[in-house]
């Protein structure tokens, strides 16, 4: 599996792995004698699964970093904005009700 990790990080990174790219990497490893030709399909499958795993881990790290950065900057989250919208709606409804009472409408 170490060879697969190296192939992922050296060749393409874990983010843009396609079936075609995985096949190309494995075929190159076969030519170099690092993978047996009888293991081609199994190795391609392992490579794609590892790439998918690496992509998910990367995405989780990016999401975590972004959330921490937003929190550190004091920026409102989507939930904060949604809560503010709901509060504004309630205030608008109260104002409308109050205006109707005052105008008799």
N, C-alpha and C positions, 0 to 999 in steps of 0.2 A: 504494500500500500504506500510505502514511502516514495516509490517511483511515481505512483499516480499523483501524489501530492505535489511532487516536484514538477510534474508535467502541467498540472493545473496552474501553479503559481508562475512557472517559467514561461509557458507558452501563451496562456490567455488570461490568466486570473480565473477565479471561480465564478465570475459574474456573467461572462458571455459564452458559456460552453454550449455548443450545439452538437447534435448527433454527428454531423459532418466533421466538425473540428475534433471531436473525441476519436472518431475513426482515424483521422489523419495522425493524431498524436500516437495512438496505439500502433498504427502501421509503421510509424517511425521507430517506435520502441522495438517492434518485431524485427525490423531491418538491423537494428543495433544489437539484436540478440538478447535484449533485456526482458522480453516477453515471448513466450512460446506462441507460435501461430495457432496452435490448438486452443489457446486461451484467449483468442482475439475477442470474441463476443462477450465472454465473461468479464474481460478487462475493460472493454468499452462500457459495459453496464456499471461496473464499479466506479469508473471514472466519472460517468454522468451522475451517479448517486452522490459521490463525494463532492462534485461541483455543486450540486443542488444543496447539499448540507452546508458547504462553505458560503454559498449565496445567502441562505437563510440566516446563518450566523452573522454575516456581514450586515445584512439588512437589520437584524435585531440590534447590533451595535450602533448602527447609524441612527435608528429610531431612538435608542436610549440616549445617545449623545445629543440629539436634537431636543429631546424633551428636557434634559438637564440644562441645556443652554437656554431654552425658553424660560425655564423656571428661574435660573440665575439672573436673567435679564429682567425678570418681573413682568414679562409679557402675558397677556391673558390667553388662556387655553380655549379650545373650541367650546368646552363645557362652560367656561366663564362667559363667553359671548352668548351662548344659548340662554344661560341664566339671566343675563342682562336684557336680552330680547323679551323674555317672558316678563320680567319686571316692568319693562317699558310698556308692554301690552296691557298689563294690569293698571298701570298709571293712566294710560290713554283711556281705558274703559272707565276709570273713576272720574276722569276729567269730563268725559262725554256725558256721564250720568249726572255729574254736578251741573254742567252747563244746561242740560235739559231741565233740571229742577229749577234753576235760576230763571230760565226763559219761559218756563211753563210748557215746554214742548215735550 
